[in-house]
């Protein structure tokens, strides 16, 4: 319940955008021999030209379909010209980066893609998986290749992260990686039945809980009977050895700064008021990071390297973008309205003269 929803949403958005950035993975990613040997000639309009290649309208449309297969929620914005311009630029970037990737990264990308698609099929079932493909007029081979290209570029950039860059990324995220064991009792702005509770009433109840704890009542027992947090009430209000970075800002800050084993004043979050007690807190040491933690840091550092490429080098590669516009400009809408207003009286006069 205490997980930072904004942070979680942001993370999912970043993941989704990463896929959008990698939309180039299917169209035109084979070599010339493969295209001439097994694919029909694409005579559609060239919508983008860049150093080393081009993107046709058919390419672009295919990549839209691939993106929507994995992220159907983007359907509502694919008609926006700004998004489409951004989208095609990322196709260019990832085609170029994929072409530069070493064979080892490409093979790893293919292997991981097959594994991920296999897991996806298992999760949704063969029938639903086929329906998803049919809806976008795609094949399993196409989406596997799509994901392989994404993972190829990710793998390549992960490999470019140096030990010094990894350590620097750790220092930037050190606080977020701190773990803490925290007991808390939440007096929510909604009670256990979901009924709204006034803010002043919640604060009064939280202060009462604080007073009872300071008098020596057992924290765990009081949490079990009083807390409105279903995620921790049954464990006596305890979140044990949890990464503070996952919590909402106010709760996280309290977990990082409160003196150990002291009952806090009520801490306000969007959920309500929390009476907290930090029982343990451990800062991470670089030398003791797990491989999983290092891999997460490596991905962050690689993402920064990729962003640097997008911001500093991408425009130098682009020669021309000629996407058809889908939206009507505001001034065009005004002109249309003027035309309608001026035409209406003419029609009226014409009718009256009949």
C-alpha positions as CSV (number, residue, x, y, z in Angstrom):
1,X,0.0,0.0,0.0
2,X,2.9,2.3,0.8
3,X,4.6,1.8,-2.6
4,X,5.1,5.1,-4.4
5,X,2.5,4.8,-7.1
6,X,3.9,7.8,-9.0
7,X,7.3,6.2,-9.0
8,X,5.9,2.9,-10.0
9,X,3.9,4.5,-12.8
10,X,6.9,6.4,-13.9
11,X,9.0,3.2,-14.0
12,X,6.4,1.5,-16.2
13,X,6.2,4.6,-18.4
14,X,10.0,4.5,-18.8
15,X,9.8,0.8,-19.7
16,X,7.0,1.6,-22.2
17,X,8.9,4.5,-23.7
18,X,12.0,2.2,-23.9
19,X,10.0,0.0,-26.1
20,X,8.8,3.0,-28.1
21,X,12.4,4.1,-28.5
22,X,13.2,0.6,-29.9
23,X,10.4,0.4,-32.4
24,X,12.9,0.2,-35.2
25,X,13.7,-3.4,-34.5
26,X,11.6,-5.1,-37.1
27,X,11.3,-3.0,-40.2
28,X,14.3,-3.1,-42.5
29,X,16.6,-4.7,-39.9
30,X,17.6,-7.7,-42.1
31,X,20.4,-7.4,-44.5
32,X,19.9,-6.7,-48.2
33,X,20.2,-10.4,-49.2
34,X,17.5,-11.4,-46.7
35,X,15.2,-8.7,-48.0
36,X,15.6,-9.7,-51.7
37,X,15.4,-13.4,-51.0
38,X,12.4,-13.6,-48.7
39,X,10.4,-10.3,-48.7
40,X,8.3,-8.5,-51.2
41,X,9.5,-5.2,-52.6
42,X,8.3,-2.3,-50.5
43,X,7.2,0.5,-52.9
44,X,5.6,2.7,-50.2
45,X,6.7,6.3,-49.6
46,X,10.0,6.9,-47.9
47,X,9.1,8.8,-44.7
48,X,12.6,9.1,-43.2
49,X,16.2,9.1,-44.5
50,X,19.2,8.8,-42.3
51,X,22.9,7.9,-42.5
52,X,23.0,4.3,-43.7
53,X,19.3,3.7,-44.4
54,X,15.7,4.8,-44.8
55,X,12.2,4.1,-43.4
56,X,9.2,3.6,-45.6
57,X,5.5,4.2,-44.7
58,X,5.0,0.4,-44.6
59,X,8.0,0.1,-42.2
60,X,6.6,2.8,-40.0
61,X,3.1,1.3,-39.9
62,X,4.5,-2.1,-39.1
63,X,6.4,-0.7,-36.2
64,X,3.3,1.0,-34.9
65,X,1.6,-2.4,-34.9
66,X,4.5,-4.0,-33.0
67,X,4.4,-1.2,-30.4
68,X,0.7,-1.6,-29.9
69,X,1.0,-5.4,-29.5
70,X,3.0,-4.8,-26.3
71,X,1.5,-1.5,-25.3
72,X,-2.2,-1.2,-26.5
73,X,-2.7,1.8,-24.2
74,X,-0.7,3.9,-26.7
75,X,-3.5,3.6,-29.2
76,X,-4.9,6.9,-28.0
77,X,-1.8,8.9,-28.8
78,X,-0.5,7.3,-32.0
79,X,-2.4,9.8,-34.1
80,X,-0.6,12.8,-32.6
81,X,1.9,14.3,-35.0
82,X,4.3,15.2,-32.2
83,X,4.4,11.6,-31.0
84,X,4.8,10.2,-34.5
85,X,7.7,12.5,-35.2
86,X,9.3,11.4,-31.9
87,X,8.5,7.8,-32.8
88,X,10.2,7.8,-36.2
89,X,13.3,9.4,-34.8
90,X,13.7,6.6,-32.4
91,X,13.3,4.1,-35.2
92,X,16.2,5.8,-36.8
93,X,18.3,5.7,-33.6
94,X,17.7,2.0,-32.9
95,X,18.2,0.9,-36.5
96,X,21.6,2.7,-36.4
97,X,22.5,1.3,-33.0
98,X,21.5,-2.2,-33.9
99,X,23.6,-2.1,-37.0
100,X,26.6,-1.1,-34.8
101,X,26.1,-3.8,-32.2
102,X,28.6,-6.7,-32.0
103,X,27.5,-10.2,-32.9
104,X,27.7,-11.3,-29.3
105,X,25.1,-8.7,-28.2
106,X,22.9,-9.7,-31.2
107,X,23.0,-13.4,-30.2
108,X,22.2,-12.6,-26.6
109,X,19.4,-10.4,-27.7
110,X,17.9,-13.2,-29.8
111,X,18.2,-15.8,-27.0
112,X,16.6,-13.5,-24.5
113,X,13.8,-12.5,-26.9
114,X,12.8,-16.1,-27.5
115,X,12.8,-16.7,-23.7
116,X,10.6,-13.7,-23.0
117,X,8.1,-14.4,-25.8
118,X,7.9,-18.0,-24.5
119,X,7.1,-16.7,-21.1
120,X,4.5,-14.4,-22.4
121,X,2.8,-17.2,-24.4
122,X,2.7,-19.3,-21.2
123,X,1.2,-16.5,-19.2
124,X,-1.6,-15.5,-21.5
125,X,-2.2,-18.9,-23.2
126,X,-1.8,-19.9,-26.8
127,X,-5.3,-18.8,-27.8
128,X,-5.1,-15.3,-26.4
129,X,-1.6,-14.9,-27.7
130,X,-2.8,-15.7,-31.3
131,X,-5.7,-13.3,-30.9
132,X,-3.3,-10.6,-29.9
133,X,-1.1,-11.3,-33.0
134,X,-4.1,-11.4,-35.3
135,X,-5.5,-8.1,-34.0
136,X,-2.2,-6.4,-35.1
137,X,-1.7,-8.5,-38.2
138,X,1.6,-9.7,-36.9
139,X,3.4,-13.0,-36.6
140,X,5.3,-14.5,-33.7
141,X,8.5,-14.3,-35.7
142,X,8.0,-10.6,-36.2
143,X,7.5,-9.8,-32.5
144,X,10.3,-12.1,-31.5
145,X,12.6,-10.2,-33.9
146,X,11.2,-6.9,-32.6
147,X,12.1,-7.9,-29.0
148,X,15.5,-9.3,-30.1
149,X,16.5,-6.0,-31.6
150,X,15.5,-4.1,-28.4
151,X,17.5,-6.5,-26.3
152,X,20.4,-6.4,-28.6
153,X,20.8,-2.6,-28.2
154,X,20.2,-2.8,-24.4
155,X,22.8,-5.6,-24.2
156,X,25.3,-3.6,-26.2
157,X,24.9,-0.5,-24.1
158,X,25.0,-2.5,-20.8
159,X,28.4,-3.8,-22.0
160,X,29.6,-0.2,-22.5
161,X,29.2,0.7,-18.9
162,X,32.5,0.9,-17.1
163,X,33.2,0.0,-13.5
164,X,33.7,3.7,-12.7
165,X,30.4,4.6,-14.3
166,X,28.7,1.8,-12.3
167,X,30.2,3.1,-9.1
168,X,29.1,6.6,-9.9
169,X,25.5,5.3,-10.6
170,X,25.6,3.6,-7.2
171,X,26.6,6.8,-5.4
172,X,23.7,8.6,-7.1
173,X,21.2,6.0,-6.0
174,X,22.8,5.0,-2.7
175,X,20.1,6.6,-0.5
176,X,17.3,4.9,-2.6
177,X,19.0,1.5,-2.0
178,X,19.1,1.8,1.8
179,X,17.1,-0.8,3.5
180,X,15.1,-0.4,6.7
181,X,12.9,-2.4,9.1
182,X,10.0,-0.1,10.0
183,X,6.9,-0.7,12.1
184,X,4.0,1.7,11.5
185,X,0.4,2.2,12.2
186,X,-1.7,3.9,9.6
187,X,-4.7,5.9,10.4
188,X,-6.1,6.3,7.0
189,X,-8.1,9.0,5.3
190,X,-10.4,6.1,4.7
191,X,-11.3,3.4,7.3
192,X,-11.1,-0.3,6.8
193,X,-14.5,-0.3,5.1
194,X,-13.5,2.4,2.7
195,X,-15.5,5.1,4.4
196,X,-14.0,8.6,4.2
197,X,-12.5,10.0,7.4
198,X,-11.9,13.7,8.0
199,X,-8.3,14.8,8.1
200,X,-8.6,16.3,11.6
201,X,-10.2,13.1,12.9
202,X,-7.4,11.0,11.4
203,X,-4.7,13.2,13.0
204,X,-6.5,13.1,16.4
205,X,-6.6,9.2,16.2
206,X,-2.9,9.1,15.2
207,X,-1.9,11.2,18.1
208,X,-3.8,8.9,20.4
209,X,-2.0,5.9,19.0
210,X,1.3,7.8,19.4
211,X,0.5,8.5,23.1
212,X,-0.5,4.8,23.8
213,X,2.8,3.6,22.2
214,X,4.8,6.0,24.3
215,X,3.1,4.7,27.4
216,X,4.5,1.3,26.6
217,X,1.7,-0.5,24.7
218,X,3.0,-3.3,22.4
219,X,3.5,-1.9,18.9
220,X,2.8,-5.1,17.1
221,X,-0.5,-5.8,18.9
222,X,-1.7,-2.3,18.5
223,X,-0.9,-2.4,14.8
224,X,-2.9,-5.6,14.3
225,X,-6.0,-4.1,15.8
226,X,-5.7,-0.4,14.8
227,X,-3.7,0.0,11.5
228,X,-5.6,0.7,8.3
229,X,-2.7,-0.7,6.2
230,X,-3.7,-4.2,5.1
231,X,-0.2,-4.9,3.8
232,X,1.4,-4.8,7.3
233,X,-1.3,-5.0,10.0
234,X,-1.1,-8.8,10.1
235,X,2.6,-8.6,10.6
236,X,2.4,-6.2,13.5
237,X,2.9,-3.2,11.3
238,X,6.4,-4.4,10.2
239,X,8.1,-3.9,6.9
240,X,11.3,-5.8,7.3
241,X,14.5,-5.0,5.4
242,X,12.6,-3.2,2.7
243,X,14.2,-0.9,0.2
244,X,13.2,2.7,1.2
245,X,13.2,3.8,-2.5
246,X,9.9,2.0,-3.1
247,X,8.0,4.1,-0.5
248,X,6.1,7.3,-0.9
249,X,8.4,10.4,-0.3
250,X,7.2,11.4,3.1
251,X,7.4,7.8,4.5
252,X,10.7,7.2,2.8
253,X,12.2,10.4,4.3
254,X,11.0,9.5,7.8
255,X,12.5,6.0,7.4
256,X,15.8,7.5,6.4
257,X,16.0,10.2,9.1
258,X,14.1,9.1,12.3
259,X,16.2,8.0,15.2
260,X,16.2,4.2,15.7
261,X,13.6,2.7,18.0
262,X,11.8,5.9,18.8
263,X,8.0,6.4,18.2
264,X,7.5,9.2,15.7
265,X,5.1,12.0,15.5
266,X,2.3,11.4,12.9
267,X,3.8,11.4,9.4
268,X,1.3,12.6,6.7
269,X,1.1,10.9,3.3
270,X,-1.6,10.6,0.7
271,X,-2.9,7.5,2.6
272,X,-3.3,9.1,6.0
273,X,-1.2,9.6,9.1
274,X,1.5,7.1,10.1
275,X,3.0,6.5,13.5
276,X,6.4,5.0,12.8
277,X,9.2,3.3,14.6
278,X,12.4,2.5,12.6
279,X,14.0,-0.6,14.1
280,X,16.9,-1.0,11.8
281,X,18.5,0.8,8.9
282,X,21.4,-0.4,6.6
283,X,23.2,1.6,3.9
284,X,24.3,-0.4,1.0
285,X,28.0,-0.8,0.3
286,X,29.2,-1.2,-3.3
287,X,31.4,-4.2,-2.5
288,X,28.4,-6.0,-1.0
289,X,25.9,-5.5,-3.9
290,X,24.3,-8.5,-5.3
291,X,24.6,-9.3,-9.0
292,X,20.9,-8.4,-9.4
293,X,21.5,-5.0,-7.8
294,X,24.5,-4.4,-10.0
295,X,22.6,-5.3,-13.1
296,X,19.9,-2.8,-12.2
297,X,22.5,-0.1,-11.7
298,X,24.1,-1.1,-15.0
299,X,20.8,-0.8,-16.8
300,X,20.3,2.7,-15.4
301,X,23.8,3.8,-16.4
302,X,23.3,2.3,-19.9
303,X,20.1,4.2,-20.2
304,X,22.0,7.4,-19.5
305,X,24.5,6.6,-22.2
306,X,21.6,5.9,-24.7
307,X,20.0,9.2,-23.8
308,X,23.2,11.0,-24.4
309,X,23.3,9.4,-27.9
310,X,19.7,10.4,-28.6
311,X,20.3,14.0,-27.5
312,X,23.7,14.7,-28.9
313,X,24.2,12.4,-31.9
314,X,20.8,11.5,-33.3
315,X,20.1,14.7,-35.2
316,X,23.4,14.4,-37.0
317,X,22.3,11.1,-38.5
318,X,18.9,12.3,-39.8
319,X,18.9,13.6,-43.3
320,X,15.1,14.0,-43.8
321,X,11.8,13.2,-42.2
322,X,8.7,13.4,-44.3
323,X,5.8,11.9,-42.3
324,X,2.3,12.8,-43.4
325,X,0.5,15.0,-40.9
326,X,-2.6,13.6,-39.2
327,X,-3.7,16.5,-37.1
328,X,-5.3,19.7,-38.2
329,X,-3.4,22.8,-37.1
330,X,-5.4,25.4,-34.9
331,X,-5.2,28.1,-37.7
332,X,-6.5,25.6,-40.2
333,X,-9.5,24.9,-37.9
334,X,-10.1,28.6,-37.7
335,X,-10.1,28.9,-41.4
336,X,-12.5,26.0,-41.7
337,X,-14.8,27.7,-39.2
338,X,-14.6,31.0,-41.2
339,X,-15.5,29.2,-44.4
340,X,-18.5,27.6,-42.7
341,X,-19.6,31.0,-41.3
342,X,-19.3,32.7,-44.7
343,X,-20.9,30.0,-46.6
344,X,-24.0,29.7,-44.4
345,X,-25.5,33.1,-45.4
346,X,-25.0,32.4,-49.1
347,X,-26.9,29.1,-48.8
348,X,-29.7,30.9,-46.9
349,X,-30.0,33.6,-49.7
350,X,-29.9,30.9,-52.3
351,X,-32.8,29.1,-50.6
352,X,-34.8,32.3,-50.2
353,X,-34.4,33.1,-53.9
354,X,-35.9,29.9,-55.0
